[in-house]
Amino acid sequence: MDAMLPARPYPDTMTDDAPGLSDLLERYATLRDTIQGLEAERDELGARIKAALGSGEHAETDLYRAALKVSRRVEYPLDRFREVFGDAAALEVAAIDRKKADALAQAGDLDAERLRDLAVVKETQALVLQSKTR
């Protein structure tokens, strides 16, 4: 089954010939920075291409043709959903938008302290690179 797994560019860290953790971090940081730069460039180019296509222009290469794809997201208005299916069903499928709840608390429409008491904090771990040059 291991033969089906792709080869890793770095050997396991349990062997003598493995790069050190600092080496792995250096490579990780380089890849992350490169990817972020490429994603920013891709997003900027994508926005320019979408604008041109939206104004009626056409673009293609030997391999690709650009097209705008419309995607739709179905939403159910709360008041109509509640009217048709009732309070219990509306409560069952409802989700609280944290940003909107926080905005209501800042505006004084909700008790900020009681809102804080309701909050449930879920933790996840992410690898973060901290610049040493700051």
Residue, then its C-alpha position, 0 to 999 in steps of 0.5 A: m500500500d505504501a507504494m501507492l503513496p507519492a514520494r515526499p521531498y523530505p525524508d522522515t524526521m526520525t532518520d539521521d539523513a533528515p533535514g533539521l526542523s529549522d530546514l523544514l521551517e525554512r522550506y515551508a516559509t519559502l513555499r508559503d511566501t511563493i504561494q501567497g504571491l502567486e495567489a495574489e497575482r492570480d486574483e488580480l489577473g482574474a479580476r481584470i479578466k472577469a471585468a473584460l469578459g463582463s464588458g463583452e471581450h473574449a479571451e483564449t489561449d492555445l489551451y484555454r478559453a475564458a468564460l464567466k460562470v454564474s453560480r447561485r446560492v439558495e437562501y430561505p428568508l427567515d420570516r417566510f420560512r418561519e411562516v410556512f414551517g413554524d417556529a420550531a423548524a426555523l429554530e432547528v435550522a437557524a445559525i447565528d451570524r457572529k459578526k451580526a450578533d457582535a454588531l448588535a451588541q456594539a449598537g446596544d441592541l443586545d446585552a454585550e456581557r450576556l452575549r459574551d457569556l453565551a459564546v463557545v470558543k472552539e480552538t484549532q491549531a494552525l502553523v503561523l510564521q512569525s517574522k523575525t525582522r519586525 
